[in-house]
Amino acid sequence: MKTCKHLYPQITHFDNLWLAFKGAARGKRSHWDVSAFEYDLESNLLDLQDELQAQTYRPGPYRNFRIYDPKPRLISAARSRHPRPLSQDGRGESAAEYHTGARPLVVTPLAGQRRG
């Protein structure tokens, strides 16, 4: 068996992460989480790179679903990485909100409408 050493720097290199994102996003550009990640792609990839290099990255939960064509199978798919948005007060969202995707609902009136 062939052993490959010292690959982690190549894996965590920015260009490799960029190519991995492009491959993972193919066919999913209309998904909100992929679009949100791509909106600030460079910053999000640099954050991911920092987590990988510090070995603090933790993958999120998987989404399970069944398909029946051509035969019944259970599929477990990794969710897209969500960028960590800032809340209105400038703080990042809580860890629970980040990992579950739960976000507080913020309703703002449209321009020209009165608050009643």
VMD Tcl script that builds the backbone (N, CA, C; Angstrom):
set m [mol new atoms 348]
animate dup $m
set s [atomselect $m all]
$s set {name element resname resid chain x y z} {
  {N N MET 1 A 0.842 -1.163 0.000}
  {CA C MET 1 A 0.000 0.000 0.000}
  {C C MET 1 A 0.898 1.241 0.000}
  {N N LYS 2 A 0.538 2.203 -0.810}
  {CA C LYS 2 A 1.297 3.443 -0.909}
  {C C LYS 2 A 0.851 4.404 0.193}
  {N N THR 3 A 1.813 5.032 0.847}
  {CA C THR 3 A 1.531 6.002 1.892}
  {C C THR 3 A 1.856 7.398 1.387}
  {N N CYS 4 A 0.930 8.295 1.572}
  {CA C CYS 4 A 1.133 9.697 1.181}
  {C C CYS 4 A 1.210 10.529 2.449}
  {N N LYS 5 A 2.307 11.244 2.609}
  {CA C LYS 5 A 2.494 12.060 3.803}
  {C C LYS 5 A 2.466 13.532 3.432}
  {N N HIS 6 A 2.204 14.343 4.412}
  {CA C HIS 6 A 2.249 15.794 4.272}
  {C C HIS 6 A 1.241 16.320 3.253}
  {N N LEU 7 A 0.041 15.743 3.217}
  {CA C LEU 7 A -0.994 16.204 2.298}
  {C C LEU 7 A -1.885 17.285 2.895}
  {N N TYR 8 A -1.926 17.397 4.216}
  {CA C TYR 8 A -2.859 18.326 4.843}
  {C C TYR 8 A -2.672 19.766 4.375}
  {N N PRO 9 A -1.437 20.261 4.238}
  {CA C PRO 9 A -1.282 21.628 3.698}
  {C C PRO 9 A -1.846 21.772 2.284}
  {N N GLN 10 A -1.750 20.751 1.469}
  {CA C GLN 10 A -2.314 20.804 0.120}
  {C C GLN 10 A -3.841 20.782 0.170}
  {N N ILE 11 A -4.383 20.000 1.083}
  {CA C ILE 11 A -5.840 19.899 1.216}
  {C C ILE 11 A -6.424 21.223 1.695}
  {N N THR 12 A -5.742 21.868 2.635}
  {CA C THR 12 A -6.270 23.110 3.215}
  {C C THR 12 A -5.828 24.357 2.453}
  {N N HIS 13 A -5.151 24.198 1.356}
  {CA C HIS 13 A -4.726 25.345 0.552}
  {C C HIS 13 A -5.968 26.037 -0.017}
  {N N PHE 14 A -5.938 27.376 -0.079}
  {CA C PHE 14 A -7.097 28.153 -0.504}
  {C C PHE 14 A -7.593 27.734 -1.890}
  {N N ASP 15 A -6.681 27.519 -2.836}
  {CA C ASP 15 A -7.088 27.140 -4.193}
  {C C ASP 15 A -7.848 25.817 -4.204}
  {N N ASN 16 A -7.426 24.876 -3.365}
  {CA C ASN 16 A -8.113 23.588 -3.283}
  {C C ASN 16 A -9.510 23.754 -2.690}
  {N N LEU 17 A -9.639 24.596 -1.666}
  {CA C LEU 17 A -10.957 24.843 -1.069}
  {C C LEU 17 A -11.879 25.531 -2.070}
  {N N TRP 18 A -11.335 26.441 -2.861}
  {CA C TRP 18 A -12.132 27.135 -3.878}
  {C C TRP 18 A -12.638 26.140 -4.922}
  {N N LEU 19 A -11.759 25.257 -5.399}
  {CA C LEU 19 A -12.183 24.245 -6.384}
  {C C LEU 19 A -13.211 23.291 -5.779}
  {N N ALA 20 A -13.039 22.940 -4.503}
  {CA C ALA 20 A -13.999 22.055 -3.831}
  {C C ALA 20 A -15.366 22.729 -3.733}
  {N N PHE 21 A -15.385 24.029 -3.421}
  {CA C PHE 21 A -16.660 24.735 -3.367}
  {C C PHE 21 A -17.321 24.741 -4.737}
  {N N LYS 22 A -16.567 25.059 -5.782}
  {CA C LYS 22 A -17.143 25.108 -7.132}
  {C C LYS 22 A -17.751 23.757 -7.506}
  {N N GLY 23 A -17.075 22.670 -7.166}
  {CA C GLY 23 A -17.614 21.341 -7.455}
  {C C GLY 23 A -18.854 21.025 -6.636}
  {N N ALA 24 A -18.830 21.402 -5.348}
  {CA C ALA 24 A -19.969 21.111 -4.465}
  {C C ALA 24 A -21.178 21.973 -4.817}
  {N N ALA 25 A -20.942 23.187 -5.322}
  {CA C ALA 25 A -22.045 24.107 -5.628}
  {C C ALA 25 A -22.662 23.844 -6.998}
  {N N ARG 26 A -22.011 23.037 -7.807}
  {CA C ARG 26 A -22.538 22.776 -9.150}
  {C C ARG 26 A -23.944 22.186 -9.059}
  {N N GLY 27 A -24.878 22.844 -9.723}
  {CA C GLY 27 A -26.269 22.386 -9.726}
  {C C GLY 27 A -27.068 22.823 -8.503}
  {N N LYS 28 A -26.441 23.568 -7.583}
  {CA C LYS 28 A -27.129 23.977 -6.351}
  {C C LYS 28 A -27.113 25.491 -6.173}
  {N N ARG 29 A -26.872 26.243 -7.216}
  {CA C ARG 29 A -26.747 27.696 -7.116}
  {C C ARG 29 A -28.040 28.361 -6.640}
  {N N SER 30 A -29.177 27.721 -6.870}
  {CA C SER 30 A -30.443 28.333 -6.455}
  {C C SER 30 A -30.761 28.064 -4.984}
  {N N HIS 31 A -30.001 27.216 -4.319}
  {CA C HIS 31 A -30.227 26.946 -2.901}
  {C C HIS 31 A -29.765 28.153 -2.095}
  {N N TRP 32 A -30.562 28.586 -1.133}
  {CA C TRP 32 A -30.262 29.806 -0.385}
  {C C TRP 32 A -28.950 29.709 0.366}
  {N N ASP 33 A -28.645 28.539 0.941}
  {CA C ASP 33 A -27.428 28.431 1.736}
  {C C ASP 33 A -26.175 28.490 0.861}
  {N N VAL 34 A -26.235 27.925 -0.336}
  {CA C VAL 34 A -25.102 27.985 -1.257}
  {C C VAL 34 A -24.914 29.423 -1.741}
  {N N SER 35 A -26.013 30.089 -2.060}
  {CA C SER 35 A -25.934 31.483 -2.502}
  {C C SER 35 A -25.403 32.386 -1.388}
  {N N ALA 36 A -25.842 32.152 -0.161}
  {CA C ALA 36 A -25.379 32.961 0.970}
  {C C ALA 36 A -23.884 32.753 1.207}
  {N N PHE 37 A -23.416 31.524 1.083}
  {CA C PHE 37 A -21.998 31.238 1.259}
  {C C PHE 37 A -21.180 31.893 0.150}
  {N N GLU 38 A -21.696 31.835 -1.069}
  {CA C GLU 38 A -20.971 32.380 -2.218}
  {C C GLU 38 A -20.959 33.910 -2.214}
  {N N TYR 39 A -21.933 34.544 -1.561}
  {CA C TYR 39 A -22.016 35.992 -1.525}
  {C C TYR 39 A -20.729 36.602 -0.961}
  {N N ASP 40 A -20.171 35.970 0.076}
  {CA C ASP 40 A -18.913 36.415 0.680}
  {C C ASP 40 A -17.932 35.248 0.643}
  {N N LEU 41 A -17.733 34.714 -0.550}
  {CA C LEU 41 A -16.996 33.458 -0.733}
  {C C LEU 41 A -15.588 33.518 -0.164}
  {N N GLU 42 A -14.843 34.549 -0.479}
  {CA C GLU 42 A -13.448 34.604 -0.048}
  {C C GLU 42 A -13.334 34.577 1.470}
  {N N SER 43 A -14.133 35.396 2.140}
  {CA C SER 43 A -14.102 35.433 3.604}
  {C C SER 43 A -14.534 34.097 4.206}
  {N N ASN 44 A -15.584 33.494 3.643}
  {CA C ASN 44 A -16.063 32.206 4.157}
  {C C ASN 44 A -15.033 31.101 3.950}
  {N N LEU 45 A -14.355 31.105 2.806}
  {CA C LEU 45 A -13.326 30.093 2.566}
  {C C LEU 45 A -12.118 30.318 3.470}
  {N N LEU 46 A -11.773 31.564 3.733}
  {CA C LEU 46 A -10.663 31.838 4.654}
  {C C LEU 46 A -11.007 31.385 6.070}
  {N N ASP 47 A -12.270 31.597 6.500}
  {CA C ASP 47 A -12.711 31.091 7.805}
  {C C ASP 47 A -12.626 29.574 7.859}
  {N N LEU 48 A -13.084 28.924 6.804}
  {CA C LEU 48 A -13.016 27.463 6.737}
  {C C LEU 48 A -11.565 26.996 6.773}
  {N N GLN 49 A -10.710 27.665 6.018}
  {CA C GLN 49 A -9.293 27.304 5.992}
  {C C GLN 49 A -8.681 27.436 7.389}
  {N N ASP 50 A -8.996 28.516 8.096}
  {CA C ASP 50 A -8.484 28.700 9.457}
  {C C ASP 50 A -8.934 27.573 10.376}
  {N N GLU 51 A -10.215 27.189 10.290}
  {CA C GLU 51 A -10.729 26.099 11.125}
  {C C GLU 51 A -10.053 24.779 10.785}
  {N N LEU 52 A -9.848 24.516 9.499}
  {CA C LEU 52 A -9.194 23.272 9.104}
  {C C LEU 52 A -7.741 23.240 9.574}
  {N N GLN 53 A -7.029 24.340 9.398}
  {CA C GLN 53 A -5.622 24.375 9.798}
  {C C GLN 53 A -5.463 24.299 11.306}
  {N N ALA 54 A -6.393 24.877 12.053}
  {CA C ALA 54 A -6.360 24.793 13.515}
  {C C ALA 54 A -6.945 23.477 14.017}
  {N N GLN 55 A -7.495 22.689 13.115}
  {CA C GLN 55 A -8.136 21.403 13.408}
  {C C GLN 55 A -9.279 21.568 14.412}
  {N N THR 56 A -10.055 22.644 14.227}
  {CA C THR 56 A -11.229 22.892 15.062}
  {C C THR 56 A -12.521 22.750 14.271}
  {N N TYR 57 A -12.450 22.422 12.986}
  {CA C TYR 57 A -13.650 22.289 12.141}
  {C C TYR 57 A -14.486 21.109 12.608}
  {N N ARG 58 A -15.772 21.337 12.724}
  {CA C ARG 58 A -16.724 20.281 13.070}
  {C C ARG 58 A -17.822 20.291 12.018}
  {N N PRO 59 A -18.041 19.182 11.319}
  {CA C PRO 59 A -19.119 19.148 10.330}
  {C C PRO 59 A -20.475 19.217 11.011}
  {N N GLY 60 A -21.444 19.778 10.309}
  {CA C GLY 60 A -22.803 19.884 10.832}
  {C C GLY 60 A -23.550 18.574 10.669}
  {N N PRO 61 A -24.817 18.561 11.052}
  {CA C PRO 61 A -25.619 17.336 10.939}
  {C C PRO 61 A -25.926 16.999 9.479}
  {N N TYR 62 A -26.183 15.724 9.242}
  {CA C TYR 62 A -26.542 15.261 7.907}
  {C C TYR 62 A -28.050 15.324 7.723}
  {N N ARG 63 A -28.459 15.466 6.487}
  {CA C ARG 63 A -29.884 15.454 6.121}
  {C C ARG 63 A -30.152 14.087 5.501}
  {N N ASN 64 A -31.102 13.351 6.047}
  {CA C ASN 64 A -31.447 12.015 5.549}
  {C C ASN 64 A -32.738 12.072 4.743}
  {N N PHE 65 A -32.743 11.391 3.608}
  {CA C PHE 65 A -33.958 11.287 2.801}
  {C C PHE 65 A -33.900 9.996 1.993}
  {N N ARG 66 A -35.061 9.578 1.537}
  {CA C ARG 66 A -35.160 8.336 0.757}
  {C C ARG 66 A -35.438 8.656 -0.702}
  {N N ILE 67 A -34.852 7.844 -1.567}
  {CA C ILE 67 A -35.195 7.900 -2.985}
  {C C ILE 67 A -35.671 6.512 -3.384}
  {N N TYR 68 A -36.450 6.429 -4.434}
  {CA C TYR 68 A -37.050 5.159 -4.829}
  {C C TYR 68 A -36.784 4.811 -6.288}
  {N N ASP 69 A -35.890 5.542 -6.927}
  {CA C ASP 69 A -35.649 5.289 -8.336}
  {C C ASP 69 A -34.172 5.038 -8.557}
  {N N PRO 70 A -33.717 3.941 -9.001}
  {CA C PRO 70 A -34.440 2.783 -9.497}
  {C C PRO 70 A -34.826 1.793 -8.397}
  {N N LYS 71 A -34.219 1.952 -7.197}
  {CA C LYS 71 A -34.590 1.073 -6.081}
  {C C LYS 71 A -34.580 1.907 -4.811}
  {N N PRO 72 A -35.290 1.477 -3.758}
  {CA C PRO 72 A -35.338 2.263 -2.516}
  {C C PRO 72 A -33.953 2.345 -1.860}
  {N N ARG 73 A -33.543 3.565 -1.537}
  {CA C ARG 73 A -32.266 3.782 -0.853}
  {C C ARG 73 A -32.404 4.937 0.129}
  {N N LEU 74 A -31.650 4.866 1.219}
  {CA C LEU 74 A -31.576 5.954 2.181}
  {C C LEU 74 A -30.320 6.753 1.864}
  {N N ILE 75 A -30.477 8.053 1.651}
  {CA C ILE 75 A -29.358 8.933 1.325}
  {C C ILE 75 A -29.084 9.831 2.520}
  {N N SER 76 A -27.835 9.955 2.903}
  {CA C SER 76 A -27.414 10.882 3.954}
  {C C SER 76 A -26.503 11.901 3.293}
  {N N ALA 77 A -26.949 13.146 3.254}
  {CA C ALA 77 A -26.199 14.200 2.575}
  {C C ALA 77 A -25.759 15.254 3.584}
  {N N ALA 78 A -24.512 15.685 3.445}
  {CA C ALA 78 A -24.014 16.760 4.300}
  {C C ALA 78 A -24.686 18.057 3.894}
  {N N ARG 79 A -25.026 18.872 4.870}
  {CA C ARG 79 A -25.622 20.173 4.584}
  {C C ARG 79 A -24.533 21.131 4.129}
  {N N SER 80 A -24.939 22.141 3.395}
  {CA C SER 80 A -23.991 23.181 2.996}
  {C C SER 80 A -23.559 23.953 4.224}
  {N N ARG 81 A -22.334 24.396 4.197}
  {CA C ARG 81 A -21.821 25.194 5.307}
  {C C ARG 81 A -22.475 26.568 5.257}
  {N N HIS 82 A -23.067 26.994 6.372}
  {CA C HIS 82 A -23.735 28.285 6.443}
  {C C HIS 82 A -22.724 29.335 6.844}
  {N N PRO 83 A -22.704 30.462 6.152}
  {CA C PRO 83 A -21.869 31.550 6.641}
  {C C PRO 83 A -22.450 32.075 7.943}
  {N N ARG 84 A -21.630 32.567 8.812}
  {CA C ARG 84 A -22.093 33.060 10.100}
  {C C ARG 84 A -22.438 34.537 9.955}
  {N N PRO 85 A -23.724 34.870 9.765}
  {CA C PRO 85 A -24.087 36.279 9.585}
  {C C PRO 85 A -24.050 37.042 10.904}
  {N N LEU 86 A -23.953 38.332 10.809}
  {CA C LEU 86 A -24.020 39.178 11.995}
  {C C LEU 86 A -25.466 39.547 12.262}
  {N N SER 87 A -25.813 39.591 13.527}
  {CA C SER 87 A -27.163 40.015 13.882}
  {C C SER 87 A -27.225 41.538 13.802}
  {N N GLN 88 A -28.392 42.101 14.032}
  {CA C GLN 88 A -28.563 43.539 13.906}
  {C C GLN 88 A -27.716 44.322 14.908}
  {N N ASP 89 A -27.399 43.728 16.046}
  {CA C ASP 89 A -26.583 44.443 17.029}
  {C C ASP 89 A -25.087 44.223 16.792}
  {N N GLY 90 A -24.719 43.535 15.695}
  {CA C GLY 90 A -23.318 43.367 15.337}
  {C C GLY 90 A -22.665 42.123 15.912}
  {N N ARG 91 A -23.389 41.366 16.732}
  {CA C ARG 91 A -22.829 40.132 17.284}
  {C C ARG 91 A -23.134 38.978 16.340}
  {N N GLY 92 A -22.288 37.975 16.352}
  {CA C GLY 92 A -22.567 36.766 15.595}
  {C C GLY 92 A -23.703 36.006 16.252}
  {N N GLU 93 A -24.369 35.155 15.498}
  {CA C GLU 93 A -25.473 34.388 16.070}
  {C C GLU 93 A -24.930 33.354 17.041}
  {N N SER 94 A -25.798 32.816 17.893}
  {CA C SER 94 A -25.369 31.836 18.877}
  {C C SER 94 A -24.968 30.536 18.194}
  {N N ALA 95 A -24.209 29.707 18.901}
  {CA C ALA 95 A -23.762 28.443 18.334}
  {C C ALA 95 A -24.947 27.559 17.980}
  {N N ALA 96 A -26.003 27.576 18.807}
  {CA C ALA 96 A -27.180 26.751 18.518}
  {C C ALA 96 A -27.843 27.205 17.222}
  {N N GLU 97 A -27.966 28.518 17.031}
  {CA C GLU 97 A -28.567 29.028 15.803}
  {C C GLU 97 A -27.700 28.690 14.602}
  {N N TYR 98 A -26.376 28.763 14.773}
  {CA C TYR 98 A -25.448 28.503 13.678}
  {C C TYR 98 A -25.536 27.059 13.202}
  {N N HIS 99 A -25.551 26.117 14.141}
  {CA C HIS 99 A -25.516 24.706 13.769}
  {C C HIS 99 A -26.872 24.143 13.366}
  {N N THR 100 A -27.951 24.713 13.881}
  {CA C THR 100 A -29.267 24.179 13.529}
  {C C THR 100 A -29.895 24.920 12.374}
  {N N GLY 101 A -29.346 26.090 12.057}
  {CA C GLY 101 A -29.938 26.890 10.988}
  {C C GLY 101 A -31.123 27.704 11.466}
  {N N ALA 102 A -31.474 27.590 12.769}
  {CA C ALA 102 A -32.606 28.351 13.300}
  {C C ALA 102 A -32.188 29.802 13.450}
  {N N ARG 103 A -32.967 30.685 12.944}
  {CA C ARG 103 A -32.662 32.104 13.039}
  {C C ARG 103 A -33.912 32.838 13.510}
  {N N PRO 104 A -33.726 33.847 14.349}
  {CA C PRO 104 A -34.891 34.606 14.784}
  {C C PRO 104 A -35.498 35.350 13.604}
  {N N LEU 105 A -36.808 35.457 13.606}
  {CA C LEU 105 A -37.523 36.153 12.543}
  {C C LEU 105 A -37.490 37.646 12.820}
  {N N VAL 106 A -37.014 38.396 11.845}
  {CA C VAL 106 A -36.966 39.843 11.960}
  {C C VAL 106 A -37.844 40.404 10.870}
  {N N VAL 107 A -38.861 41.181 11.253}
  {CA C VAL 107 A -39.791 41.760 10.295}
  {C C VAL 107 A -39.539 43.257 10.264}
  {N N THR 108 A -39.275 43.779 9.070}
  {CA C THR 108 A -39.079 45.215 8.929}
  {C C THR 108 A -40.161 45.732 7.974}
  {N N PRO 109 A -40.725 46.906 8.269}
  {CA C PRO 109 A -41.764 47.436 7.397}
  {C C PRO 109 A -41.178 47.869 6.061}
  {N N LEU 110 A -41.964 47.750 5.018}
  {CA C LEU 110 A -41.535 48.200 3.710}
  {C C LEU 110 A -41.530 49.718 3.668}
  {N N ALA 111 A -40.736 50.261 2.776}
  {CA C ALA 111 A -40.657 51.717 2.651}
  {C C ALA 111 A -42.033 52.270 2.300}
  {N N GLY 112 A -42.418 53.342 2.957}
  {CA C GLY 112 A -43.688 53.982 2.666}
  {C C GLY 112 A -44.853 53.438 3.474}
  {N N GLN 113 A -44.653 52.353 4.212}
  {CA C GLN 113 A -45.739 51.804 5.036}
  {C C GLN 113 A -45.636 52.368 6.442}
  {N N ARG 114 A -46.773 52.596 7.055}
  {CA C ARG 114 A -46.814 53.086 8.418}
  {C C ARG 114 A -46.881 51.930 9.381}
  {N N ARG 115 A -46.278 52.141 10.514}
  {CA C ARG 115 A -46.430 51.143 11.578}
  {C C ARG 115 A -47.757 51.398 12.269}
  {N N GLY 116 A -48.463 50.345 12.532}
  {CA C GLY 116 A -49.782 50.576 13.049}
  {C C GLY 116 A -49.976 50.115 14.392}
}
mol reanalyze $m
mol bondsrecalc $m
mol representation Tube
mol addrep $m
